[in-house]
Amino acid sequence: MESSLKYALMINLSQDPNDWLFVTEDTGSCMDLLPMTYDDRILAEHAAGVWAATHQRPCKVVEYLNE
């Protein structure tokens, strides 16, 4: 299986600046969480901006190795 670099969004929901969670896809099950990933960093940065503005929470883009 080939690994590929993708980009994922992480949000901060608490007062702790080190407490970040992945934004996940809706898989229909809370037991099967998958980070929402993007092939392109620019698209991920755009999505992070929309997410942060809509939800008024800090959001950042991180590299994610899809294995």
MOBELRA-V985926 format. One record per backbone hydrogen bond with DSSP energy under -0.5 kcal/mol. CO is the residue of the C=O (numbers start at 0). NH is the residue of the N-H. Records with the same first field share a line. If there is no record, write none. Layout:
CO=NH, NH
//
This chain:
3=65
5=63
6=37
7=61
8=22
9=59
10=12, 20
14=16
15=18
17=19
18=12, 13
20=10
21=23
22=35
24=26
28=31
33=24
34=36
35=8
37=6
39=43
40=44
41=45
42=46
43=47
44=48
45=49
46=50
47=51
48=52
49=53
50=54
51=55, 56
57=11
59=9
61=7
63=5, 65
64=66
65=3
//
